[in-house]
Structure formats: structure tokens, C-alpha cells
Amino acid sequence: MIHLVATRHAHQRARQRIGWSTRTLDRMLERVFYFGVRSADCPRTLRAYLDTLPHEPGHNRVRIYGQQIFIFAQPAPESAALLTVYQLPPAYRAAAHRAQTRTPSRN
């Protein structure tokens, strides 16, 4: 199992952008990382939008959970850190919802 942590910046952005407290974010990290939709599972238009976000492909993992985008840094295979949280723009929410309902749960 991967050790998950959230950076101070991620805690601040979760509070500011989605209203999650520090405790809520810490509790939700595993759900977001393991059950969030990967960019590879998204339709082409949504994947293209995710690629425009500031992250390093290959080193960072992007997940969509609900109507939020979570960007994780994964420098080592056994650990990951949540870097920041963004709201998903309304234009992409329907595509994200379809991707979430089609993606089988991964354990």
C-alpha cells in the first residue's frame, strides 16, 4: 500500500476551493487516490484539458474524484503526496461523470 500525505499547500487549497477541513482531506486521500478516475480513463477532450494543468507527466498522478481534480506527486513507488486541488470546470463535468461510472473500482 502506498503511503499518502497531503502538503500544506494542498490543505490550504482544499479548504479554499472545496471547503474540506484538514481532517476531511486526510481521511479522503486513499479514496481519491485509489478510486479517483485517472486521466487515461477519461474521454479525449477531458484528457486534453487535464494535460494543460501544471503537472509533470510521468512523475505526477492526476485523479478526478467528484467534481474536483487532485494532483499527486509520486517520486517513489511506495509514497505519494497530494500537491494541489482544483475544481473541475462545468464544461467537463458530464464527461468526468461518465468516466467515473464506466471505470471499474480498483483495489
Backbone torsions as a table, in degrees:
resi	resn	phi	psi	omega
1	MET	NA	140.8	-178.3
2	ILE	-82.0	137.1	176.5
3	HIS	-81.5	119.4	-176.3
4	LEU	-110.0	134.8	175.6
5	VAL	-137.2	161.0	176.1
6	ALA	-116.9	137.1	178.2
7	THR	-75.1	166.7	178.1
8	ARG	-61.3	-40.2	178.2
9	HIS	-61.0	-42.0	178.9
10	ALA	-62.9	-40.4	177.2
11	HIS	-62.1	-43.2	179.5
12	GLN	-64.2	-44.1	-178.2
13	ARG	-70.5	-34.9	176.4
14	ALA	-64.4	-39.9	178.1
15	ARG	-66.9	-45.7	-176.0
16	GLN	-71.3	-45.3	-169.7
17	ARG	-92.4	-30.9	-178.3
18	ILE	-127.7	-0.4	174.6
19	GLY	76.9	20.3	179.9
20	TRP	-88.9	135.5	175.0
21	SER	-76.1	170.3	178.3
22	THR	-58.7	-43.9	-178.8
23	ARG	-64.9	-41.6	178.9
24	THR	-63.5	-44.2	179.5
25	LEU	-62.0	-44.4	179.3
26	ASP	-62.1	-37.0	179.8
27	ARG	-71.1	-32.5	-175.5
28	MET	-88.4	-8.6	-175.0
29	LEU	-54.7	-47.3	-178.6
30	GLU	-64.6	-42.3	179.0
31	ARG	-61.1	-45.5	-178.7
32	VAL	-63.6	-46.2	-175.7
33	PHE	-68.8	-44.4	-174.9
34	TYR	-86.6	-32.3	-175.4
35	PHE	-109.6	-4.3	176.1
36	GLY	-70.3	155.8	-178.8
37	VAL	-80.6	127.5	177.0
38	ARG	-77.7	157.9	179.7
39	SER	-64.5	-29.6	178.8
40	ALA	-66.4	-23.0	-179.7
41	ASP	-90.0	-0.4	-175.4
42	CYS	-92.4	156.7	173.3
43	PRO	-62.3	162.1	-173.3
44	ARG	-56.9	-42.6	-177.6
45	THR	-66.4	-41.2	178.5
46	LEU	-68.7	-40.0	177.7
47	ARG	-62.0	-39.8	178.1
48	ALA	-63.8	-39.4	176.7
49	TYR	-64.7	-43.7	-179.2
50	LEU	-62.5	-32.9	178.4
51	ASP	-69.2	-19.9	178.6
52	THR	-82.5	-13.3	179.7
53	LEU	-70.0	151.5	-178.8
54	PRO	-73.7	98.0	174.2
55	HIS	-155.7	166.3	-179.2
56	GLU	-102.8	104.9	178.3
57	PRO	-58.4	137.7	-178.0
58	GLY	96.8	-32.3	179.7
59	HIS	-106.4	-28.3	-178.0
60	ASN	-110.3	153.7	178.4
61	ARG	-117.1	127.4	178.5
62	VAL	-104.1	131.2	177.7
63	ARG	-130.0	143.5	172.3
64	ILE	-110.7	126.7	178.0
65	TYR	-135.8	117.5	-175.3
66	GLY	69.1	-123.3	178.8
67	GLN	-114.1	27.1	-179.7
68	GLN	-123.8	155.1	175.6
69	ILE	-112.5	129.1	180.0
70	PHE	-116.6	130.0	179.1
71	ILE	-113.3	119.3	179.9
72	PHE	-107.2	141.8	169.0
73	ALA	-96.7	136.2	179.3
74	GLN	-131.4	79.6	-177.9
75	PRO	-71.7	-26.8	179.7
76	ALA	-130.1	152.7	-178.4
77	PRO	-62.9	-23.7	-175.1
78	GLU	-98.0	2.4	-179.9
79	SER	-146.3	154.4	176.3
80	ALA	-149.6	145.8	179.9
81	ALA	-126.6	131.4	176.1
82	LEU	-73.6	123.8	-178.0
83	LEU	-91.5	-47.4	-176.8
84	THR	-158.9	169.1	-179.1
85	VAL	-132.1	135.7	175.8
86	TYR	-126.3	154.0	169.8
87	GLN	-79.8	141.7	174.9
88	LEU	-78.4	127.3	179.5
89	PRO	-60.4	146.0	-177.6
90	PRO	-55.8	-30.4	-178.5
91	ALA	-65.2	-22.9	-176.7
92	TYR	-106.0	-1.0	-175.0
93	ARG	-66.3	-38.0	179.2
94	ALA	-65.6	-42.0	178.8
95	ALA	-65.3	-39.1	178.5
96	ALA	-65.8	-39.8	179.2
97	HIS	-64.0	-42.1	177.3
98	ARG	-62.2	-41.5	179.7
99	ALA	-65.3	-36.8	179.9
100	GLN	-69.3	-35.0	-179.1
101	THR	-79.2	-23.2	178.8
102	ARG	-86.5	-25.2	-175.5
103	THR	-76.1	123.0	176.1
104	PRO	-69.9	149.1	179.8
105	SER	-66.9	136.6	179.8
106	ARG	-109.0	133.3	178.6
107	ASN	-100.3	NA	NA
